[in-house]
């Protein structure tokens, strides 16, 4: 079974580690943070919750970044202080991992890490198919929850994708959205869809639990492959944007062109090309 290394033992890193441990789809979770005492304490706390939640996972903690080398997937999370890895310091971390021989895909779990992905591709020249941002999936999850409230349905039965660049240039693919297998537009009024869309920007950034759950699912998919679609930040040609993707072991299998209305397509083109 695969190994996942999480860079950062903050609220997001802890939520990620807990979710991965509880789902028991990976053999080992490495929690890496210079504040190694915090990382060790958080790993121990998660392990001790295992008997309550009926899981048994191997968690290790380290203060050395090099302990992430050799993992099947590396996830960029947050500092122990709670600040997401971003900017020049985060780029330096990825550079160190690259120079140490890391060839695994990198999942960027934070809501503020789109720029970091761009710099990793352009400045470090890392392959685009190994750079994946999972935060849009958390945003899509929040929207699914809102739609479920409107329809008095289960959010699990709502399927939709978010594309573009959240928060200001995010686009919901309402055209292809479904609930319990039915087109969502057939059971949800246009005014209700407009009302949910109007609240989209206020849902960004998602909280650490939503981001952690999304990051865990994406990390699992690039460890072992998956048949489902995910809303992720990926290289969309003109730049990094949220798009539906299929993931396979080692990275992105393909970016999927969403089914959009003319208005939605125009909004996405504006997000991607600035026009």
The 8 nearest C-alpha neighbors of each residue, nearest first, counted from 0:
[[1, 26, 25, 2, 24, 27, 223, 222],
 [2, 0, 25, 26, 71, 222, 3, 27],
 [1, 3, 27, 70, 71, 26, 25, 28],
 [4, 2, 72, 28, 70, 71, 73, 29],
 [3, 5, 29, 73, 67, 28, 70, 30],
 [6, 4, 74, 30, 73, 31, 29, 7],
 [7, 5, 31, 75, 76, 74, 32, 30],
 [6, 8, 77, 78, 32, 76, 12, 31],
 [9, 7, 12, 79, 38, 13, 32, 78],
 [8, 10, 79, 81, 78, 12, 77, 11],
 [11, 9, 13, 12, 81, 14, 207, 8],
 [12, 10, 207, 14, 13, 9, 211, 76],
 [13, 11, 8, 15, 9, 76, 7, 14],
 [12, 14, 16, 10, 15, 11, 8, 9],
 [15, 13, 211, 11, 17, 12, 16, 208],
 [16, 14, 211, 12, 18, 13, 17, 215],
 [17, 15, 13, 19, 14, 18, 20, 12],
 [16, 18, 20, 14, 15, 19, 45, 21],
 [17, 19, 21, 15, 20, 16, 14, 22],
 [20, 18, 16, 22, 17, 21, 215, 15],
 [19, 21, 17, 23, 56, 18, 22, 16],
 [20, 22, 18, 23, 19, 54, 17, 52],
 [21, 23, 19, 20, 24, 18, 54, 25],
 [24, 22, 20, 21, 25, 19, 56, 54],
 [25, 23, 22, 26, 219, 19, 0, 20],
 [26, 24, 1, 0, 23, 27, 2, 19],
 [25, 27, 0, 1, 2, 57, 24, 56],
 [28, 26, 2, 57, 25, 58, 3, 29],
 [29, 27, 58, 3, 4, 2, 57, 59],
 [28, 30, 4, 59, 60, 58, 5, 31],
 [29, 31, 60, 5, 4, 59, 38, 8],
 [32, 30, 6, 61, 7, 62, 60, 5],
 [31, 33, 62, 7, 34, 35, 8, 38],
 [34, 32, 62, 35, 63, 31, 61, 64],
 [35, 33, 32, 37, 36, 62, 38, 79],
 [34, 36, 62, 38, 33, 37, 32, 61],
 [35, 37, 39, 38, 34, 40, 62, 60],
 [38, 36, 40, 35, 39, 34, 41, 8],
 [37, 39, 35, 41, 8, 36, 40, 60],
 [40, 38, 60, 36, 42, 37, 41, 35],
 [39, 41, 37, 43, 38, 42, 36, 44],
 [40, 42, 44, 38, 43, 39, 37, 45],
 [41, 43, 39, 45, 44, 40, 58, 38],
 [44, 42, 46, 40, 41, 45, 39, 47],
 [43, 45, 41, 47, 42, 46, 40, 48],
 [46, 44, 48, 42, 47, 43, 17, 41],
 [47, 45, 43, 49, 48, 44, 42, 56],
 [46, 48, 44, 49, 45, 43, 50, 51],
 [47, 49, 45, 46, 51, 50, 44, 52],
 [50, 48, 54, 52, 46, 47, 51, 53],
 [51, 49, 53, 52, 48, 54, 47, 55],
 [52, 50, 49, 48, 53, 54, 47, 46],
 [51, 53, 49, 50, 54, 48, 21, 55],
 [54, 52, 50, 49, 51, 55, 21, 48],
 [55, 53, 49, 21, 52, 50, 56, 23],
 [54, 56, 49, 53, 57, 46, 20, 23],
 [57, 55, 20, 58, 54, 23, 27, 46],
 [56, 58, 27, 28, 26, 59, 55, 46],
 [59, 57, 28, 27, 29, 42, 56, 60],
 [58, 60, 29, 30, 28, 42, 57, 61],
 [61, 59, 30, 39, 38, 29, 31, 42],
 [62, 60, 31, 63, 35, 32, 30, 59],
 [61, 63, 33, 35, 32, 31, 34, 64],
 [64, 62, 65, 61, 66, 33, 31, 32],
 [63, 65, 66, 67, 31, 62, 32, 96],
 [64, 66, 67, 63, 68, 96, 99, 95],
 [65, 67, 64, 68, 63, 61, 31, 69],
 [68, 66, 65, 4, 70, 64, 69, 73],
 [69, 67, 65, 101, 66, 70, 96, 100],
 [68, 70, 67, 71, 101, 66, 103, 2],
 [71, 69, 2, 72, 3, 68, 67, 4],
 [70, 72, 2, 103, 1, 3, 222, 69],
 [73, 71, 3, 103, 104, 70, 105, 4],
 [74, 72, 4, 105, 5, 3, 106, 104],
 [73, 75, 106, 5, 105, 107, 6, 76],
 [76, 74, 107, 6, 108, 106, 5, 73],
 [75, 77, 12, 7, 6, 108, 109, 11],
 [78, 76, 83, 7, 84, 9, 82, 81],
 [79, 77, 7, 9, 80, 81, 82, 8],
 [78, 80, 9, 8, 81, 7, 77, 34],
 [79, 81, 78, 82, 9, 77, 10, 8],
 [80, 82, 9, 78, 79, 77, 10, 83],
 [83, 81, 78, 77, 80, 84, 79, 9],
 [84, 82, 77, 85, 76, 78, 109, 81],
 [83, 85, 77, 89, 76, 82, 78, 75],
 [86, 84, 89, 112, 83, 115, 88, 87],
 [85, 87, 89, 88, 90, 115, 84, 114],
 [86, 88, 90, 89, 91, 85, 115, 92],
 [87, 89, 91, 90, 86, 92, 85, 84],
 [90, 88, 85, 92, 84, 91, 87, 86],
 [89, 91, 87, 93, 92, 88, 94, 86],
 [90, 92, 94, 88, 89, 93, 87, 95],
 [93, 91, 89, 95, 90, 94, 96, 88],
 [92, 94, 96, 90, 95, 91, 97, 89],
 [95, 93, 91, 97, 92, 96, 98, 90],
 [96, 94, 98, 92, 93, 97, 99, 91],
 [95, 97, 93, 99, 94, 101, 98, 92],
 [98, 96, 101, 94, 100, 99, 95, 93],
 [97, 99, 95, 100, 96, 94, 101, 93],
 [100, 98, 96, 97, 101, 95, 68, 65],
 [99, 101, 97, 98, 102, 96, 68, 69],
 [100, 102, 97, 68, 96, 103, 99, 69],
 [101, 103, 100, 104, 97, 69, 68, 71],
 [102, 104, 72, 71, 101, 105, 249, 73],
 [105, 103, 129, 72, 250, 249, 130, 73],
 [106, 104, 73, 130, 74, 72, 129, 107],
 [105, 107, 74, 131, 132, 108, 75, 73],
 [108, 106, 132, 75, 109, 74, 131, 133],
 [107, 109, 214, 133, 76, 134, 75, 132],
 [110, 108, 111, 112, 107, 76, 134, 83],
 [109, 111, 134, 112, 204, 108, 205, 113],
 [112, 110, 109, 113, 85, 83, 114, 115],
 [111, 113, 115, 114, 109, 110, 85, 107],
 [114, 112, 116, 115, 111, 117, 239, 132],
 [115, 113, 117, 116, 112, 118, 111, 86],
 [114, 116, 112, 118, 117, 113, 85, 119],
 [115, 117, 119, 113, 114, 118, 112, 120],
 [116, 118, 114, 120, 115, 119, 121, 239],
 [117, 119, 121, 115, 122, 120, 116, 114],
 [120, 118, 123, 116, 117, 122, 121, 125],
 [119, 121, 124, 125, 117, 118, 123, 122],
 [122, 120, 118, 124, 119, 123, 117, 125],
 [121, 123, 118, 124, 119, 120, 117, 125],
 [122, 124, 119, 125, 120, 121, 94, 118],
 [125, 123, 120, 121, 122, 119, 126, 127],
 [124, 126, 120, 123, 119, 127, 129, 121],
 [127, 125, 128, 129, 124, 120, 130, 104],
 [128, 126, 129, 130, 234, 125, 120, 233],
 [127, 129, 251, 250, 126, 130, 131, 252],
 [128, 130, 104, 250, 127, 126, 105, 131],
 [131, 129, 105, 127, 128, 104, 106, 116],
 [132, 130, 106, 233, 232, 107, 133, 105],
 [133, 131, 232, 107, 231, 106, 134, 108],
 [132, 134, 231, 108, 214, 136, 135, 213],
 [133, 135, 137, 136, 110, 108, 210, 132],
 [136, 134, 138, 137, 231, 230, 133, 139],
 [135, 137, 230, 139, 134, 138, 133, 213],
 [136, 138, 140, 134, 209, 135, 210, 139],
 [137, 139, 135, 141, 140, 136, 205, 142],
 [140, 138, 136, 142, 137, 141, 161, 160],
 [139, 141, 137, 143, 138, 142, 136, 144],
 [142, 140, 144, 138, 143, 139, 137, 145],
 [143, 141, 145, 139, 144, 140, 146, 138],
 [144, 142, 140, 146, 141, 145, 154, 157],
 [143, 145, 154, 147, 141, 142, 146, 140],
 [146, 144, 142, 148, 147, 143, 141, 149],
 [145, 147, 149, 143, 148, 144, 142, 150],
 [146, 148, 152, 154, 144, 150, 145, 149],
 [147, 149, 151, 145, 146, 150, 144, 152],
 [148, 150, 146, 147, 151, 145, 191, 152],
 [149, 151, 147, 152, 148, 146, 187, 186],
 [152, 150, 148, 147, 149, 153, 146, 154],
 [153, 151, 147, 150, 154, 148, 156, 149],
 [152, 154, 155, 156, 147, 151, 157, 144],
 [153, 155, 147, 144, 157, 156, 143, 152],
 [154, 156, 153, 157, 158, 143, 144, 147],
 [155, 157, 179, 154, 178, 153, 158, 152],
 [158, 156, 178, 154, 155, 143, 177, 179],
 [157, 159, 177, 176, 178, 156, 143, 160],
 [160, 158, 176, 172, 157, 177, 139, 161],
 [161, 159, 172, 230, 139, 171, 162, 243],
 [160, 162, 171, 170, 139, 230, 172, 135],
 [163, 161, 241, 242, 170, 169, 171, 160],
 [164, 162, 169, 241, 240, 267, 270, 170],
 [163, 165, 168, 169, 240, 241, 270, 166],
 [166, 164, 169, 168, 167, 163, 203, 200],
 [165, 167, 200, 169, 168, 203, 164, 199],
 [168, 166, 165, 169, 200, 164, 199, 270],
 [169, 167, 164, 165, 270, 166, 163, 170],
 [170, 168, 165, 163, 164, 166, 162, 167],
 [169, 171, 162, 163, 161, 172, 267, 168],
 [172, 170, 161, 173, 160, 162, 169, 159],
 [173, 171, 174, 160, 259, 175, 161, 170],
 [172, 174, 176, 175, 171, 159, 184, 259],
 [175, 173, 172, 259, 176, 260, 258, 184],
 [174, 176, 173, 258, 172, 177, 182, 159],
 [177, 175, 159, 173, 183, 158, 174, 182],
 [178, 176, 182, 183, 181, 158, 180, 157],
 [177, 179, 157, 180, 181, 156, 183, 158],
 [178, 180, 156, 181, 177, 157, 158, 182],
 [179, 181, 178, 177, 182, 156, 157, 183],
 [182, 180, 177, 178, 179, 183, 185, 186],
 [183, 181, 177, 184, 185, 176, 178, 180],
 [182, 184, 177, 185, 178, 176, 186, 187],
 [183, 185, 187, 182, 186, 188, 173, 189],
 [184, 186, 183, 182, 187, 181, 188, 177],
 [187, 185, 183, 184, 188, 182, 150, 181],
 [188, 186, 184, 185, 183, 191, 189, 192],
 [187, 189, 191, 190, 192, 186, 184, 185],
 [188, 190, 192, 191, 193, 187, 184, 194],
 [189, 191, 193, 188, 192, 194, 187, 195],
 [192, 190, 194, 188, 193, 189, 195, 187],
 [191, 193, 189, 195, 194, 190, 196, 188],
 [194, 192, 190, 196, 191, 195, 197, 189],
 [193, 195, 191, 197, 192, 196, 190, 198],
 [194, 196, 192, 198, 197, 193, 191, 199],
 [197, 195, 193, 199, 198, 194, 192, 171],
 [198, 196, 194, 195, 199, 193, 200, 201],
 [197, 199, 196, 195, 201, 200, 202, 194],
 [200, 198, 196, 202, 201, 197, 195, 166],
 [201, 199, 166, 202, 203, 198, 167, 165],
 [200, 202, 198, 199, 203, 204, 166, 197],
 [201, 203, 200, 199, 204, 205, 198, 138],
 [204, 202, 205, 201, 200, 166, 138, 165],
 [203, 205, 110, 202, 206, 138, 166, 201],
 [206, 204, 203, 209, 202, 138, 210, 137],
 [205, 207, 209, 208, 210, 204, 11, 211],
 [208, 206, 11, 210, 209, 211, 10, 14],
 [207, 209, 211, 210, 206, 14, 212, 11],
 [208, 210, 212, 137, 211, 207, 206, 205],
 [211, 209, 207, 213, 137, 208, 212, 134],
 [212, 210, 15, 208, 214, 14, 209, 213],
 [211, 213, 215, 209, 214, 210, 208, 18],
 [214, 212, 210, 216, 211, 215, 137, 136],
 [215, 213, 211, 108, 217, 133, 212, 216],
 [214, 216, 218, 212, 213, 217, 15, 19],
 [217, 215, 219, 213, 218, 214, 220, 212],
 [216, 218, 220, 214, 219, 215, 213, 221],
 [219, 217, 215, 221, 220, 216, 214, 222],
 [218, 220, 222, 216, 217, 221, 215, 223],
 [219, 221, 224, 217, 225, 222, 223, 218],
 [222, 220, 248, 247, 250, 218, 249, 224],
 [223, 221, 219, 248, 220, 1, 224, 218],
 [222, 224, 248, 220, 221, 219, 247, 225],
 [225, 223, 247, 220, 248, 221, 246, 222],
 [226, 224, 220, 227, 246, 247, 223, 245],
 [227, 225, 228, 245, 224, 246, 247, 220],
 [226, 228, 225, 245, 229, 246, 244, 220],
 [229, 227, 245, 244, 243, 226, 230, 246],
 [228, 230, 243, 244, 231, 136, 245, 227],
 [229, 231, 243, 136, 242, 135, 160, 161],
 [232, 230, 241, 133, 132, 135, 242, 229],
 [231, 233, 241, 132, 240, 131, 239, 242],
 [234, 232, 239, 131, 240, 235, 231, 241],
 [233, 235, 239, 236, 238, 127, 240, 232],
 [234, 236, 238, 239, 233, 240, 237, 242],
 [237, 235, 238, 234, 239, 271, 240, 233],
 [238, 236, 235, 271, 272, 239, 234, 240],
 [239, 237, 236, 235, 234, 240, 271, 117],
 [238, 240, 234, 233, 235, 232, 117, 113],
 [241, 239, 232, 163, 164, 233, 235, 238],
 [240, 242, 232, 162, 163, 231, 230, 164],
 [241, 243, 162, 230, 231, 244, 240, 232],
 [244, 242, 230, 255, 229, 228, 254, 231],
 [245, 243, 254, 229, 255, 228, 253, 242],
 [244, 246, 228, 252, 253, 251, 254, 227],
 [247, 245, 251, 252, 221, 224, 250, 220],
 [246, 248, 224, 221, 252, 250, 251, 249],
 [247, 249, 221, 224, 223, 222, 250, 220],
 [248, 250, 221, 104, 247, 222, 103, 129],
 [251, 249, 129, 221, 128, 247, 104, 248],
 [250, 252, 246, 128, 253, 247, 245, 129],
 [253, 251, 246, 245, 247, 250, 254, 244],
 [254, 252, 245, 251, 244, 255, 246, 128],
 [253, 255, 244, 243, 245, 256, 242, 252],
 [256, 254, 243, 244, 257, 253, 242, 245],
 [255, 257, 254, 258, 243, 242, 244, 259],
 [258, 256, 259, 255, 243, 172, 242, 175],
 [257, 259, 175, 174, 256, 172, 260, 173],
 [260, 258, 263, 174, 264, 172, 257, 261],
 [259, 261, 263, 262, 264, 174, 258, 172],
 [260, 262, 264, 263, 265, 259, 266, 258],
 [261, 263, 265, 260, 264, 266, 259, 267],
 [262, 264, 260, 266, 265, 259, 261, 267],
 [265, 263, 267, 261, 266, 262, 259, 260],
 [264, 266, 268, 262, 263, 267, 261, 269],
 [265, 267, 263, 269, 264, 268, 270, 262],
 [268, 266, 270, 264, 269, 265, 163, 271],
 [269, 267, 271, 265, 270, 266, 272, 264],
 [268, 270, 273, 274, 266, 267, 272, 271],
 [271, 269, 267, 268, 168, 163, 273, 272],
 [272, 270, 268, 269, 273, 237, 267, 163],
 [271, 273, 269, 274, 268, 270, 237, 267],
 [274, 272, 269, 270, 271, 268, 267, 266],
 [273, 269, 272, 268, 270, 271, 265, 266]]
